[in-house]
């Protein structure tokens, strides 16, 4: 079971991306914990879809 997404309490979050056949990356979900994001990624990969998935840390917006 994964913890709730979008808690907004941590400075860095983990994003689950889907990569399509053309190499386009689309953010699917945001997680507070990397382990949760990777668990969902493995679940999608186990379904046998053609797309690839990756988890990447989201960083804060740089100061102007």
C-alpha positions as CSV (number, residue, x, y, z in Angstrom):
1,X,0.0,0.0,0.0
2,X,1.4,3.4,-0.9
3,X,1.2,6.5,1.2
4,X,-0.8,9.5,0.0
5,X,0.5,11.7,-2.8
6,X,0.9,15.5,-2.8
7,X,1.3,15.9,1.0
8,X,3.1,19.2,0.4
9,X,5.1,18.9,3.6
10,X,8.5,18.0,2.1
11,X,10.8,20.2,0.1
12,X,11.6,17.5,-2.4
13,X,9.1,15.2,-3.9
14,X,9.4,12.2,-6.3
15,X,7.7,12.2,-9.7
16,X,6.7,9.1,-11.6
17,X,7.0,9.7,-15.4
18,X,5.8,7.7,-18.4
19,X,8.0,7.7,-21.4
20,X,6.1,7.1,-24.7
21,X,7.4,5.6,-28.0
22,X,8.6,9.0,-29.2
23,X,10.7,9.7,-26.0
24,X,8.2,12.2,-24.6
25,X,8.1,12.2,-20.8
26,X,4.8,12.8,-19.0
27,X,4.6,13.3,-15.2
28,X,1.9,10.9,-13.9
29,X,2.0,11.2,-10.1
30,X,3.9,13.0,-7.3
31,X,5.0,11.2,-4.2
32,X,6.5,12.2,-0.8
33,X,8.6,9.0,-0.6
34,X,10.8,7.5,-3.3
35,X,9.9,4.0,-2.2
36,X,6.3,4.6,-2.9
37,X,7.0,6.0,-6.4
38,X,9.2,3.1,-7.2
39,X,6.5,0.6,-6.0
40,X,3.9,2.2,-8.3
41,X,6.4,2.2,-11.2
42,X,7.0,-1.5,-10.7
43,X,3.3,-2.1,-10.7
44,X,2.9,-0.3,-14.1
45,X,5.9,-2.1,-15.5
46,X,4.4,-5.5,-14.5
47,X,1.4,-4.8,-16.6
48,X,3.4,-5.2,-19.8
49,X,2.6,-1.9,-21.5
50,X,5.0,-0.6,-24.2
51,X,5.7,2.6,-22.3
52,X,8.7,2.9,-20.0
53,X,8.5,4.5,-16.6
54,X,11.0,6.3,-14.4
55,X,11.1,8.0,-11.0
56,X,12.9,11.4,-10.7
57,X,13.3,13.8,-7.8
58,X,11.5,17.0,-8.2
59,X,13.5,20.1,-7.2
60,X,12.2,23.4,-6.0
61,X,12.1,26.3,-8.5
62,X,15.4,28.2,-8.6
63,X,15.4,31.7,-7.1
64,X,15.3,34.5,-9.7
